[in-house]
Amino acid sequence: MENEYTDNIVEHAFYGIDENIPADRTTVVNLRDLMKVHATLAELIQFFHQPLHMQSLEDVEKYLGTFETNGAYKLMSLAHHDIMSRMLPSDMEALFEGSAFEAPNSPHYFEE
């Protein structure tokens, strides 16, 4: 079967969440961790909302940087792998391993 691609990044990112997590389920998180994730998202929005910030590929590459240069890539990685992993209840790991959140279509940027 040939892979299909999607331009709907929101649908792709949120795939499986509504079907696998009850709307009334809650969890308690550390406020400092939550604020770090909030600050990460705010930083990304601050850069990407303004086309003047990314007039060239070099502008985007400089902003993203690498893990070693403390750029946005490192910021996103820390928020996702270090901070968010502490926030999620332990039973969520089984859903990740079971592919509950893997969308059937790849995002368009995977298309060759």
N, C-alpha and C positions, 0 to 999 in steps of 0.2 A: 504494500500500500504506500502510495506516495504521500509525503508529508505536506499538509496544507499550512498556509501561513495566515496570520491575522494582523490587521492594523489596529485592532481594538485592544490596546494595552491595558486598559482598566479591567475589562472582562478577563483577559489573560491572567493578570496579577491576582485578581480576587477569585479565580476559579476554585470551586469546591468548598469555599468557606461557608456559605449559607447552607449548603447541603449537609455539612459535617459538624457544624458547631451550633448548638441551640442558641437562639437569640437572647435568652435570659441567662446564659452562662456567664459568670464573671470570674475574675481573678484579682488578687491584690498584688500590686507592684510597688517597688521602691520608687519614691518620688524623684530622687536624684537620677535614677536610670531613665525614668519616663521623660524627664526634662532634657536629658542628653539625646534621646531619640527625637524629641520635639525640635531641639536645636539643630540636629542633623537635617531634618526635613526642611526647616526654615532656611538653612544655608543653601540647600539645593534649589529651593524655590527662588531665593534671592538671586542666584546666578542665572538660572534657566528662564526666569520670567522676562528677562531683558535681552532682546536680540543683540544689542550692542556689546554685551559681554562675550559673545561668541561669534565674532565676525569671520573667524577662520578656524580651521581644524586645529591649528596650533594653540589658539585661545582655549579650546575645549581640552586639549591634551594637557596644557599647563595647569588648568583648573583641576582636572582629575588627578594628575600626578601619578604617583605610585605609592605603594605601601611604605616605601622608604622615605618619601618626600613629604609626608603629612598632608597630602592633597585630599581632594574630595573622595577619591577611591578608598583611601585609608579610613576616612570618616564614615563612609557607608559600611565598610567591612566591620569596623568596630561596633557600630550600631546594630548591625544585623547578627553577626556571629558572637560577639561578646555580650552585649547588653541585652538584646532581645532574647537570646537563648536562656538567660536567667529569668526572664519574665514569663515564659511559656510554661504551663503546667506539664508535668512529666508525661502524662498520657498523650500529649500531642505528638511525641516522637513516633508513635506507632502510625499515626495518620500520615506523617511525612514519609516514613518508610514504606507505607502501603500505597503511596502515590495518590492519595486522596486530593492533593492540591496541584497535581500535574495536569495542566490543560492539554486537550487533545491536539491542539494546533500550536505550532511554534510562533513566536513573534516575528514580524516581517523582517527584522534585522538579522535573522538567521538564514534568510533566503540567499542562495548563492547566485 
